[in-house]
């Protein structure tokens, strides 16, 4: 084996070992994200996407420029998983309108029953096929794990984020959140910044996961309406 080939093999071995070393971290990240997603999303798919990105990153990692591989790779691996989820979000504009109708119907229903309606009950309320209700709710649940920037920048909003500098958006969000009650602010804080699951948040604020989900969607809708009017 030539010296050059030997060096190449050694380098590839080192890169692969680097990826293998952080594979448990990718699995943990995949599992954590899966806990925040509908049952239709496969943990193994998330893990495969994350692992593929990890290997790519290991092969182009320069320890001279970045002294911590996981510090360098973590956000990129998570971003690859979110990109995969975005690829599943093929909801049309009319379907997004349906999601808004569903969220509004759920909010009204829960005010009277303090529990989330089933797909069948929503179908009866809205006069829409159960399958369409089911698919729209899955798409809505996938979207809630995205960043606030993602959720406020949906295509049908006419390029909202292009009209606002990031700093302006942050200030707008802070302004809107300041008008919410303490519980709503805590839910947004725990969900987006502490990355807790609905179950974990439920244990903190002592209300049902369904109610937290609706509060969360209501808060996002109010932020979007406020920011969109600027």
ROSE-4610 file (N, C-alpha, C; in Angstrom, 1 decimal, always signed):
// ROSE-4610
residu = [X/X/X/X/X/X/X/X/X/X/X/X/X/X/X/X/X/X/X/X/X/X/X/X/X/X/X/X/X/X/X/X/X/X/X/X/X/X/X/X/X/X/X/X/X/X/X/X/X/X/X/X/X/X/X/X/X/X/X/X/X/X/X/X/X/X/X/X/X/X/X/X/X/X/X/X/X/X/X/X/X/X/X/X/X/X/X/X/X/X/X/X/X/X/X/X/X/X/X/X/X/X/X/X/X/X/X/X/X/X/X/X/X/X/X/X/X/X/X/X/X/X/X/X/X/X/X/X/X/X/X/X/X/X/X/X/X/X/X/X/X/X/X/X/X/X/X/X/X/X/X/X/X/X/X/X/X/X/X/X/X/X/X/X/X/X/X/X/X/X/X/X/X/X/X/X/X/X/X/X/X/X/X/X/X/X/X/X/X/X/X/X/X/X/X/X/X/X/X/X/X/X/X/X/X/X/X/X/X/X/X/X/X/X/X/X/X/X/X/X/X/X/X/X/X/X/X/X/X/X/X/X/X/X/X/X/X/X/X/X/X/X/X/X/X/X/X/X/X/X/X/X/X/X/X/X/X/X/X/X/X/X/X/X/X/X/X/X/X/X/X/X/X/X/X/X/X/X/X/X/X/X/X/X/X/X/X/X/X/X/X/X/X/X/X/X/X/X/X/X/X/X/X/X/X/X/X/X/X/X/X/X/X/X/X/X/X/X/X/X/X/X/X/X/X/X/X/X/X/X/X/X/X/X/X/X/X/X/X/X/X/X/X/X/X/X/X/X/X/X/X/X/X/X/X/X/X/X/X/X/X/X/X/X/X/X/X/X/X/X/X/X/X/X/X/X/X/X/X/X/X/X/X/X/X/X/X/X/X/X/X/X/X/X/X/X/X/X/X/X/X/X/X/X/X/X/X/X/X/X/X/X/X/X/X/X/X/X/X/X/X/X/X/X/X/X/X/X/X/X/X/X/X/X/X/X/X/X/X/X/X/X/X/X/X/X/X/X/X/X/X/X/X/X/X/X/X/X/X/X/X/X/X/X/X/X/X/X/X/X/X/X/X/X/X/X/X/X/X/X/X/X/X/X/X/X/X/X/X/X/X/X/X/X/X/X/X/X/X/X/X/X/X/X/X/X/X/X/X/X/X/X/X/X/X/X/X/X/X/X/X/X/X/X/X/X/X/X/X/X/X/X/X/X/X/X/X/X/X/X/X/X/X/X/X/X/X/X/X/X/X/X/X/X/X/X/X/X/X/X/X/X/X/X/X/X/X/X/X/X/X/X/X/X/X/X/X/X/X/X/X/X/X/X/X/X/X/X/X/X/X/X/X/X/X/X/X/X/X/X/X/X/X/X/X/X/X/X/X/X/X/X/X/X/X/X/X/X/X/X/X/X/X/X/X/X/X/X/X/X/X/X/X/X/X/X/X/X/X/X/X/X/X/X/X/X/X/X/X/X/X/X/X/X/X/X/X/X/X/X/X/X/X/X/X/X/X/X/X/X/X/X/X/X/X/X/X/X/X/X/X/X/X/X/X/X/X/X/X/X]
num = [1/1/1/2/2/2/3/3/3/4/4/4/5/5/5/6/6/6/7/7/7/8/8/8/9/9/9/10/10/10/11/11/11/12/12/12/13/13/13/14/14/14/15/15/15/16/16/16/17/17/17/18/18/18/19/19/19/20/20/20/21/21/21/22/22/22/23/23/23/24/24/24/25/25/25/26/26/26/27/27/27/28/28/28/29/29/29/30/30/30/31/31/31/32/32/32/33/33/33/34/34/34/35/35/35/36/36/36/37/37/37/38/38/38/39/39/39/40/40/40/41/41/41/42/42/42/43/43/43/44/44/44/45/45/45/46/46/46/47/47/47/48/48/48/49/49/49/50/50/50/51/51/51/52/52/52/53/53/53/54/54/54/55/55/55/56/56/56/57/57/57/58/58/58/59/59/59/60/60/60/61/61/61/62/62/62/63/63/63/64/64/64/65/65/65/66/66/66/67/67/67/68/68/68/69/69/69/70/70/70/71/71/71/72/72/72/73/73/73/74/74/74/75/75/75/76/76/76/77/77/77/78/78/78/79/79/79/80/80/80/81/81/81/82/82/82/83/83/83/84/84/84/85/85/85/86/86/86/87/87/87/88/88/88/89/89/89/90/90/90/91/91/91/92/92/92/93/93/93/94/94/94/95/95/95/96/96/96/97/97/97/98/98/98/99/99/99/100/100/100/101/101/101/102/102/102/103/103/103/104/104/104/105/105/105/106/106/106/107/107/107/108/108/108/109/109/109/110/110/110/111/111/111/112/112/112/113/113/113/114/114/114/115/115/115/116/116/116/117/117/117/118/118/118/119/119/119/120/120/120/121/121/121/122/122/122/123/123/123/124/124/124/125/125/125/126/126/126/127/127/127/128/128/128/129/129/129/130/130/130/131/131/131/132/132/132/133/133/133/134/134/134/135/135/135/136/136/136/137/137/137/138/138/138/139/139/139/140/140/140/141/141/141/142/142/142/143/143/143/144/144/144/145/145/145/146/146/146/147/147/147/148/148/148/149/149/149/150/150/150/151/151/151/152/152/152/153/153/153/154/154/154/155/155/155/156/156/156/157/157/157/158/158/158/159/159/159/160/160/160/161/161/161/162/162/162/163/163/163/164/164/164/165/165/165/166/166/166/167/167/167/168/168/168/169/169/169/170/170/170/171/171/171/172/172/172/173/173/173/174/174/174/175/175/175/176/176/176/177/177/177/178/178/178/179/179/179/180/180/180/181/181/181/182/182/182/183/183/183/184/184/184/185/185/185/186/186/186/187/187/187/188/188/188/189/189/189/190/190/190/191/191/191/192/192/192/193/193/193/194/194/194/195/195/195/196/196/196/197/197/197/198/198/198/199/199/199/200/200/200/201/201/201/202/202/202/203/203/203/204/204/204/205/205/205/206/206/206/207/207/207/208/208/208/209/209/209/210/210/210/211/211/211/212/212/212/213/213/213/214/214/214/215/215/215/216/216/216/217/217/217/218/218/218/219/219/219/220/220/220/221/221/221/222/222/222/223/223/223/224/224/224/225/225/225/226/226/226/227/227/227/228/228/228/229/229/229/230/230/230]
x = [+0.9/+0.0/+0.9/+0.6/+1.4/+1.2/+2.1/+2.0/+0.7/+0.5/-0.7/-2.0/-2.1/-3.3/-3.4/-2.3/-2.3/-2.9/-2.5/-2.9/-4.4/-4.9/-6.3/-7.1/-6.7/-7.4/-7.5/-6.4/-6.3/-7.3/-7.3/-8.2/-9.6/-10.0/-11.3/-11.7/-10.8/-11.1/-11.4/-10.5/-10.7/-12.0/-12.4/-13.7/-14.9/-14.8/-15.9/-16.0/-14.8/-14.8/-15.4/-15.2/-15.8/-17.3/-17.8/-19.3/-19.8/-19.2/-19.6/-19.7/-18.7/-18.7/-19.9/-20.4/-21.6/-22.9/-22.9/-24.1/-25.2/-24.8/-25.8/-26.4/-25.7/-26.2/-27.3/-27.0/-28.0/-29.3/-29.1/-30.2/-31.1/-30.4/-31.1/-31.9/-31.2/-31.9/-33.1/-33.0/-34.1/-35.2/-34.9/-36.0/-36.7/-35.9/-36.5/-37.4/-37.0/-37.8/-39.1/-38.9/-40.0/-41.1/-40.7/-41.7/-42.6/-42.2/-42.9/-43.7/-43.7/-44.4/-45.5/-46.3/-47.4/-46.9/-47.7/-47.2/-46.9/-47.4/-47.2/-45.7/-45.0/-43.6/-42.7/-41.9/-41.1/-39.8/-39.5/-38.2/-37.0/-37.1/-36.0/-35.7/-36.7/-36.5/-35.7/-36.1/-35.4/-33.9/-33.8/-32.4/-31.5/-32.1/-31.4/-30.9/-31.8/-31.5/-30.4/-30.5/-29.5/-28.2/-28.2/-26.9/-26.2/-27.0/-26.4/-25.7/-26.4/-25.8/-24.6/-24.6/-23.5/-22.2/-22.4/-21.3/-20.7/-21.6/-21.1/-20.3/-20.8/-20.1/-18.8/-18.7/-17.5/-16.4/-16.8/-15.9/-15.4/-16.0/-15.5/-15.2/-15.1/-14.8/-13.3/-13.1/-11.8/-11.6/-10.8/-10.7/-9.9/-9.2/-8.4/-9.4/-10.5/-11.5/-12.5/-12.8/-13.8/-13.3/-13.1/-12.5/-13.5/-14.7/-15.7/-16.6/-16.4/-17.1/-18.7/-19.1/-20.6/-21.1/-20.3/-20.8/-20.9/-20.1/-20.1/-21.3/-21.5/-22.5/-23.9/-24.1/-25.4/-26.5/-26.3/-27.4/-27.6/-26.6/-26.7/-27.4/-27.2/-27.9/-29.4/-29.7/-31.1/-31.7/-31.0/-31.5/-31.9/-31.1/-31.3/-32.7/-32.9/-34.1/-35.3/-35.2/-36.3/-36.5/-35.4/-35.6/-36.4/-36.2/-36.9/-38.4/-38.7/-40.1/-40.7/-40.0/-40.5/-40.9/-40.1/-40.4/-41.7/-42.1/-43.4/-44.5/-44.2/-45.3/-45.7/-46.4/-46.8/-48.3/-48.7/-50.1/-50.3/-51.4/-51.8/-52.3/-52.5/-53.1/-54.5/-55.3/-56.6/-56.6/-55.6/-55.5/-55.1/-54.2/-53.9/-55.1/-56.0/-57.2/-58.0/-58.0/-58.7/-58.1/-56.8/-56.1/-56.6/-56.7/-57.2/-58.6/-59.4/-60.8/-60.9/-60.0/-60.0/-59.5/-58.5/-58.0/-59.0/-59.8/-60.9/-62.0/-62.3/-63.4/-63.0/-61.7/-61.2/-61.3/-60.9/-60.9/-62.3/-63.3/-64.7/-65.2/-64.8/-65.2/-64.7/-63.4/-62.7/-63.2/-63.7/-64.3/-65.5/-66.2/-67.4/-67.1/-66.2/-66.0/-64.7/-63.7/-62.4/-61.7/-61.9/-61.2/-61.2/-60.2/-60.1/-61.0/-61.7/-62.6/-61.9/-62.5/-61.9/-62.0/-61.3/-61.5/-62.9/-63.6/-65.0/-65.9/-65.7/-66.5/-66.2/-64.9/-64.6/-65.2/-65.3/-65.9/-67.4/-68.0/-69.4/-69.6/-68.8/-68.9/-68.6/-67.6/-67.2/-67.8/-68.4/-68.9/-67.9/-66.7/-65.6/-65.2/-64.8/-64.4/-63.4/-63.5/-62.6/-61.2/-60.9/-59.6/-58.9/-59.6/-59.1/-58.7/-59.6/-59.4/-58.2/-58.0/-56.9/-55.6/-55.5/-54.3/-53.9/-54.9/-54.6/-54.1/-54.6/-54.2/-52.7/-52.4/-51.0/-50.1/-50.4/-49.6/-49.4/-50.5/-50.5/-49.5/-49.6/-48.7/-47.2/-47.0/-45.6/-45.1/-45.9/-45.5/-45.1/-45.7/-45.5/-44.1/-43.4/-42.0/-41.0/-41.5/-40.6/-40.3/-39.3/-39.0/-40.1/-40.1/-41.1/-40.9/-39.7/-39.4/-40.1/-40.0/-40.7/-42.2/-42.7/-44.2/-44.8/-44.0/-44.5/-44.1/-43.4/-43.0/-43.5/-44.7/-45.4/-45.6/-45.6/-45.7/-46.9/-48.0/-49.2/-49.3/-48.3/-48.3/-47.6/-47.2/-46.7/-45.3/-44.4/-43.0/-42.9/-43.6/-43.6/-42.2/-41.4/-40.0/-39.2/-39.5/-38.7/-39.0/-40.2/-40.6/-40.0/-39.6/-39.1/-37.7/-36.9/-35.5/-35.7/-34.8/-34.9/-35.1/-34.3/-34.4/-35.8/-36.4/-37.7/-38.7/-38.5/-39.4/-39.4/-38.2/-38.0/-38.7/-38.5/-39.2/-40.7/-41.2/-42.6/-43.2/-42.5/-42.9/-42.9/-41.9/-41.8/-43.0/-43.3/-44.4/-45.8/-46.0/-47.2/-47.3/-46.2/-46.2/-46.4/-46.0/-46.2/-47.6/-48.5/-49.9/-50.6/-49.9/-50.5/-50.4/-51.2/-51.1/-49.9/-49.5/-48.3/-48.2/-49.3/-49.3/-49.0/-49.6/-49.3/-47.8/-47.3/-45.9/-45.0/-45.3/-44.5/-44.6/-45.8/-45.9/-45.0/-45.0/-44.2/-42.7/-42.3/-40.9/-40.5/-41.3/-40.9/-40.9/-41.8/-41.9/-40.7/-40.5/-39.5/-38.1/-38.0/-36.6/-36.1/-36.9/-36.5/-36.7/-37.5/-37.8/-38.4/-39.3/-40.0/-41.1/-41.5/-42.6/-43.9/-45.1/-46.4/-46.6/-46.2/-46.4/-45.6/-44.4/-43.5/-44.1/-44.6/-45.1/-46.4/-47.2/-48.4/-48.1/-47.0/-46.6/-46.2/-45.6/-45.2/-46.4/-47.3/-48.4/-49.7/-49.7/-50.8/-52.1/-52.0/-53.2/-53.0/-54.0/-53.9/-53.1/-52.5/-51.7/-52.5/-53.8/-54.6/-54.8/-55.0/-55.3/-54.0/-52.8/-51.6/-51.4/-51.7/-51.6/-52.4/-53.6/-54.5/-54.1/-53.6/-53.1/-51.9/-51.0/-49.8/-50.2/-51.2/-51.6/-52.3/-53.1/-53.7/-52.7/-51.7/-50.6/-49.9/-49.6/-48.9/-49.8/-51.1/-52.0/-52.0/-52.1/-52.1/-50.8/-49.7/-48.4/-48.4/-48.8/-48.8/-49.7/-50.9/-51.8/-51.2/-50.6/-50.0/-48.8/-47.9/-46.7/-47.1/-48.1/-48.5/-49.1/-49.6/-50.2/-49.2/-47.9/-46.9/-46.4]
y = [-1.2/+0.0/+1.2/+2.2/+3.4/+4.3/+5.2/+6.1/+6.9/+7.4/+8.2/+7.5/+6.2/+5.4/+5.1/+4.8/+4.5/+5.7/+6.9/+8.1/+8.3/+8.1/+8.2/+7.2/+6.0/+5.0/+5.4/+5.9/+6.3/+7.4/+8.4/+9.5/+9.1/+8.2/+7.7/+7.0/+6.2/+5.5/+6.4/+7.5/+8.5/+9.2/+9.5/+10.2/+9.3/+8.0/+7.1/+6.9/+6.8/+6.7/+7.9/+9.1/+10.3/+10.3/+9.8/+9.7/+8.7/+7.5/+6.4/+6.9/+7.7/+8.2/+9.0/+9.8/+10.7/+10.1/+8.9/+8.2/+8.1/+7.8/+7.8/+9.2/+10.3/+11.6/+11.9/+11.4/+11.5/+10.7/+9.5/+8.7/+9.4/+10.0/+10.7/+11.9/+12.6/+13.8/+13.3/+12.2/+11.7/+11.3/+10.6/+10.2/+11.4/+12.4/+13.6/+14.3/+14.4/+15.1/+14.2/+12.9/+12.0/+12.2/+12.4/+12.6/+13.8/+14.7/+16.0/+15.9/+14.7/+14.5/+13.5/+13.5/+12.5/+11.1/+10.1/+8.7/+8.3/+9.0/+8.6/+8.8/+9.7/+9.9/+8.9/+8.2/+7.1/+7.6/+7.1/+7.4/+7.0/+5.8/+5.3/+6.2/+6.8/+7.7/+8.9/+9.5/+10.6/+10.3/+9.1/+8.6/+8.4/+7.9/+7.7/+9.0/+9.9/+11.3/+11.9/+11.8/+12.4/+11.8/+10.4/+9.7/+10.0/+10.1/+10.4/+11.8/+12.7/+14.1/+14.0/+13.2/+13.1/+12.6/+11.6/+11.0/+12.1/+12.8/+13.8/+14.9/+15.3/+16.3/+15.8/+14.6/+14.0/+14.0/+13.8/+13.7/+15.0/+16.1/+17.4/+18.3/+17.6/+18.4/+18.8/+20.0/+20.6/+21.0/+20.2/+20.4/+21.7/+22.2/+23.5/+24.6/+24.6/+25.6/+25.5/+24.2/+24.0/+23.0/+23.4/+22.5/+21.5/+21.6/+20.7/+20.1/+18.9/+18.3/+18.4/+17.9/+17.9/+19.4/+20.3/+21.7/+22.2/+21.7/+22.0/+21.3/+20.0/+19.2/+19.2/+19.5/+19.4/+20.1/+21.4/+22.2/+21.7/+21.3/+20.8/+19.5/+18.6/+17.3/+17.6/+18.4/+18.8/+19.4/+20.3/+21.0/+20.1/+19.0/+18.0/+17.3/+17.0/+16.3/+17.2/+18.5/+19.5/+19.6/+19.6/+19.7/+18.5/+17.3/+16.1/+16.3/+16.9/+17.1/+18.1/+19.2/+20.1/+19.5/+18.5/+17.8/+17.0/+16.7/+16.0/+17.0/+18.3/+19.3/+19.8/+19.0/+19.3/+19.8/+20.5/+20.9/+22.1/+22.0/+23.1/+24.3/+25.4/+26.6/+26.3/+25.5/+25.2/+24.4/+23.4/+22.6/+23.4/+24.4/+25.3/+26.1/+26.4/+27.1/+26.1/+24.8/+23.8/+23.6/+23.6/+23.5/+24.7/+25.9/+27.0/+26.8/+26.2/+25.9/+24.9/+23.9/+22.8/+23.4/+24.2/+24.7/+25.6/+26.3/+27.2/+26.3/+25.3/+24.3/+23.6/+23.2/+22.6/+23.5/+24.8/+25.7/+25.9/+26.0/+26.2/+25.0/+23.8/+22.5/+22.4/+22.7/+22.5/+23.5/+24.6/+25.6/+25.0/+24.1/+23.5/+22.1/+21.4/+20.0/+19.8/+20.7/+20.6/+19.4/+19.0/+17.8/+18.0/+17.4/+17.6/+16.7/+17.2/+16.3/+15.3/+14.2/+13.2/+13.7/+13.0/+13.3/+13.2/+12.1/+11.9/+13.0/+13.5/+14.6/+15.9/+16.2/+17.3/+17.2/+16.0/+15.8/+16.2/+15.8/+16.2/+17.6/+18.3/+19.7/+20.5/+20.1/+20.9/+20.4/+19.2/+18.6/+18.3/+17.8/+17.4/+16.0/+15.3/+13.9/+13.6/+12.5/+12.2/+12.1/+11.6/+11.4/+12.8/+13.7/+15.1/+15.7/+15.5/+16.0/+15.4/+14.1/+13.3/+13.8/+14.0/+14.4/+15.8/+16.7/+18.1/+18.2/+17.4/+17.4/+16.9/+15.9/+15.4/+16.5/+17.2/+18.2/+19.4/+19.7/+20.7/+20.4/+19.1/+18.7/+18.6/+18.3/+18.3/+19.7/+20.7/+22.1/+22.7/+22.2/+22.8/+22.6/+21.6/+21.5/+22.4/+23.1/+24.0/+25.2/+26.0/+27.2/+28.2/+29.3/+30.3/+31.0/+31.2/+31.8/+31.0/+29.6/+28.8/+29.0/+29.0/+29.0/+30.3/+31.4/+32.7/+33.1/+32.2/+32.5/+31.6/+31.1/+30.1/+30.9/+30.2/+30.8/+31.7/+31.2/+32.0/+33.3/+33.5/+34.8/+35.9/+35.6/+36.6/+37.0/+36.1/+36.4/+37.3/+37.0/+37.8/+38.1/+37.1/+37.2/+38.1/+38.2/+39.0/+40.5/+40.7/+42.1/+42.6/+41.7/+42.0/+41.5/+42.4/+42.0/+41.0/+40.1/+39.1/+39.8/+40.9/+41.6/+42.2/+42.7/+43.3/+42.2/+41.0/+39.9/+39.5/+39.4/+39.0/+40.1/+41.3/+42.4/+42.3/+42.0/+41.9/+40.7/+39.6/+38.4/+38.8/+39.4/+39.8/+40.7/+41.6/+42.5/+41.8/+40.9/+40.1/+39.2/+38.5/+37.6/+38.4/+39.6/+40.4/+40.6/+40.5/+40.6/+39.3/+38.2/+36.9/+36.7/+35.8/+35.6/+34.7/+34.6/+33.9/+32.5/+31.8/+30.4/+30.2/+31.1/+31.0/+31.3/+32.3/+32.6/+31.4/+30.8/+29.6/+28.5/+28.2/+27.2/+27.4/+28.6/+28.9/+28.8/+29.3/+29.2/+27.8/+26.9/+25.5/+24.8/+25.1/+24.3/+24.7/+26.0/+26.4/+26.5/+27.0/+27.3/+26.2/+25.5/+24.4/+23.1/+23.1/+21.9/+20.8/+21.1/+20.1/+19.5/+18.3/+17.7/+18.2/+17.9/+18.3/+17.6/+16.4/+15.6/+16.3/+16.7/+17.3/+18.6/+19.4/+20.7/+20.5/+19.5/+19.2/+19.0/+18.3/+18.1/+19.4/+20.3/+21.6/+22.5/+22.7/+23.6/+23.0/+21.7/+20.9/+21.1/+21.1/+21.0/+19.9/+19.5/+18.4/+18.7/+17.7/+17.9/+18.5/+18.1/+18.6/+20.1/+20.5/+21.9/+22.7/+22.2/+22.8/+23.0/+21.9/+22.0/+23.1/+23.3/+24.3/+25.7/+25.8/+27.1/+27.5/+26.5/+26.8/+27.2/+26.6/+26.9/+28.3/+28.6/+29.9/+31.0/+30.8/+31.8/+32.0/+31.0/+31.1/+31.9/+31.6/+32.3/+33.7/+34.1/+35.5/+36.2/+35.5/+36.1/+36.4/+35.4/+35.5/+36.7/+36.7/+37.8/+39.2/+39.3/+40.6/+40.9/+40.0/+40.3/+40.5/+39.8/+39.9/+41.2/+41.9/+43.2/+44.4/+44.0/+45.1/+45.5]
z = [+0.0/+0.0/+0.0/-0.9/-0.9/+0.3/+0.5/+1.7/+1.5/+0.3/+0.1/+0.3/-0.2/+0.1/+1.5/+2.2/+3.6/+4.4/+4.0/+4.7/+4.5/+3.2/+2.9/+3.7/+3.8/+4.6/+6.1/+6.6/+8.0/+8.2/+7.3/+7.5/+7.4/+6.5/+6.4/+7.6/+8.2/+9.4/+10.6/+10.6/+11.7/+11.6/+10.4/+10.1/+10.5/+10.1/+10.4/+12.0/+12.6/+14.1/+14.8/+14.2/+14.7/+14.6/+13.5/+13.3/+14.2/+14.4/+15.3/+16.7/+17.1/+18.5/+18.8/+17.9/+18.2/+17.7/+17.2/+16.8/+17.9/+19.2/+20.3/+20.5/+20.2/+20.4/+19.3/+18.1/+17.0/+17.3/+17.8/+18.2/+19.3/+20.3/+21.3/+20.8/+19.9/+19.2/+18.4/+17.7/+16.9/+17.8/+18.9/+19.8/+20.4/+20.8/+21.4/+20.5/+19.2/+18.2/+17.9/+17.9/+17.6/+18.7/+19.9/+21.0/+20.8/+19.9/+19.7/+18.4/+17.8/+16.4/+16.5/+15.4/+15.3/+15.2/+15.5/+15.5/+14.1/+13.0/+11.7/+11.2/+12.0/+11.7/+12.3/+11.5/+12.0/+12.6/+13.8/+14.5/+13.7/+13.0/+12.3/+11.1/+10.5/+9.3/+9.8/+11.0/+11.5/+11.8/+12.4/+12.8/+11.6/+10.5/+9.3/+8.6/+8.6/+8.1/+8.9/+10.2/+11.1/+11.0/+10.8/+10.7/+9.4/+8.3/+7.0/+7.1/+7.7/+7.8/+8.7/+9.8/+10.7/+9.9/+9.1/+8.3/+7.4/+6.7/+5.8/+6.5/+7.7/+8.4/+9.0/+9.4/+9.9/+8.8/+7.6/+6.4/+6.0/+6.4/+6.0/+7.2/+8.4/+9.6/+9.6/+10.0/+10.1/+11.6/+12.4/+13.8/+14.1/+13.0/+13.2/+13.3/+12.5/+12.5/+13.6/+14.0/+15.0/+16.0/+17.2/+18.2/+18.8/+18.5/+19.1/+17.9/+17.6/+16.4/+16.7/+17.9/+18.1/+18.2/+18.7/+18.6/+17.2/+16.3/+14.9/+14.2/+14.6/+13.9/+14.4/+15.7/+16.3/+15.6/+15.3/+14.7/+13.2/+12.6/+11.2/+11.1/+12.0/+12.1/+12.3/+13.3/+13.7/+12.5/+11.8/+10.6/+9.5/+9.3/+8.3/+8.6/+9.9/+10.3/+10.0/+10.3/+10.1/+8.6/+7.8/+6.3/+5.8/+6.4/+6.1/+6.4/+7.6/+8.0/+7.1/+6.7/+5.7/+4.4/+4.0/+2.7/+2.8/+4.0/+4.2/+4.2/+4.4/+4.5/+3.1/+2.4/+1.1/+1.1/+2.1/+2.3/+1.3/+0.6/-0.3/+0.5/-0.2/+0.4/+0.9/+0.2/+0.6/+1.9/+1.9/+3.1/+4.3/+4.1/+5.2/+5.8/+4.9/+5.3/+6.2/+5.7/+6.5/+7.9/+8.0/+9.3/+10.2/+9.7/+10.5/+10.9/+10.0/+10.4/+11.5/+11.4/+12.4/+13.7/+13.7/+15.0/+15.7/+14.8/+15.4/+16.0/+15.2/+15.7/+17.0/+17.1/+18.3/+19.5/+19.2/+20.3/+20.9/+20.0/+20.4/+21.2/+20.6/+21.2/+22.6/+22.8/+24.1/+25.1/+24.7/+25.6/+26.3/+25.6/+26.1/+26.8/+26.3/+26.7/+27.5/+27.4/+28.1/+27.6/+26.4/+25.8/+24.3/+23.6/+22.2/+21.4/+20.4/+19.6/+18.8/+18.5/+17.6/+16.1/+15.2/+13.8/+13.3/+13.9/+13.5/+13.9/+15.2/+15.7/+14.9/+14.5/+13.7/+12.3/+11.8/+10.5/+10.5/+11.6/+11.8/+11.9/+12.7/+12.9/+11.6/+10.9/+9.7/+8.4/+8.4/+7.2/+6.2/+6.7/+5.8/+6.1/+5.0/+5.2/+6.3/+7.0/+8.1/+7.6/+6.4/+5.9/+5.8/+5.2/+5.1/+6.4/+7.4/+8.7/+9.3/+9.2/+9.7/+9.1/+7.8/+7.1/+7.5/+7.6/+7.9/+9.4/+10.3/+11.7/+11.8/+11.0/+11.0/+10.5/+9.4/+8.9/+9.9/+10.6/+11.6/+12.7/+13.2/+14.3/+13.9/+12.6/+12.1/+12.2/+11.7/+11.6/+13.0/+14.0/+15.3/+15.9/+15.3/+15.8/+15.2/+14.1/+13.4/+14.2/+13.9/+14.6/+14.4/+15.2/+15.1/+13.7/+13.3/+12.0/+10.9/+10.9/+10.0/+10.0/+11.2/+11.3/+10.9/+11.1/+10.7/+9.3/+8.6/+7.2/+6.2/+6.4/+5.4/+4.1/+3.0/+1.7/+1.5/+2.0/+1.7/+2.4/+3.3/+4.1/+3.3/+2.0/+1.2/+1.6/+2.0/+2.3/+3.5/+4.6/+5.8/+6.3/+6.3/+6.9/+6.0/+4.7/+3.8/+4.0/+4.6/+4.9/+6.3/+7.1/+8.4/+8.6/+9.2/+9.6/+10.8/+11.0/+12.1/+13.4/+13.6/+14.9/+15.1/+14.0/+14.1/+14.4/+13.8/+14.1/+15.6/+16.1/+17.5/+18.4/+18.1/+18.9/+18.8/+17.6/+17.4/+18.2/+18.2/+18.9/+20.4/+20.9/+22.3/+22.7/+21.8/+22.1/+22.2/+21.2/+21.2/+22.5/+22.8/+24.0/+25.3/+25.3/+26.6/+26.9/+25.9/+26.1/+26.5/+26.5/+26.9/+28.4/+28.9/+30.4/+30.6/+31.9/+32.3/+31.8/+31.9/+31.5/+30.0/+29.2/+27.7/+27.4/+28.1/+27.9/+28.4/+29.5/+29.9/+28.9/+28.4/+27.4/+26.2/+25.6/+24.5/+24.8/+26.0/+26.5/+26.6/+27.2/+27.4/+26.1/+25.2/+24.0/+23.0/+22.8/+21.8/+22.3/+23.5/+24.0/+24.9/+25.7/+26.5/+25.8/+24.7/+23.8/+24.6/+25.5/+26.2/+25.4/+25.6/+24.9/+25.6/+24.9/+25.4/+26.8/+26.9/+28.1/+29.3/+29.0/+30.0/+30.4/+29.4/+29.7/+30.6/+30.2/+31.0/+32.5/+32.8/+34.1/+34.9/+34.1/+34.7/+35.0/+34.0/+34.2/+34.6/+34.7/+35.3/+34.5/+33.1/+32.3/+31.2/+30.5/+29.6/+28.4/+27.8/+26.6/+25.5/+25.3/+24.3/+24.5/+25.7/+26.0/+25.7/+26.1/+25.8/+24.3/+23.5/+22.1/+21.5/+22.0/+21.5/+21.9/+23.1/+23.5/+22.7/+22.4/+21.6/+20.2/+19.6/+18.2/+18.2/+19.2/+19.4/+19.5/+20.3/+20.5/+19.1/+18.4/+17.1/+16.1/+16.1/+15.2/+15.5/+16.8/+17.2/+16.9/+17.0/+16.7/+15.2/+14.4/+12.9/+12.5/+13.1/+12.7/+13.0/+14.2/+14.6/+13.7/+13.5/+12.7/+11.2/+10.8/+9.4/+9.0/+10.1/+9.8/+9.8/+10.0/+10.1/+8.7]
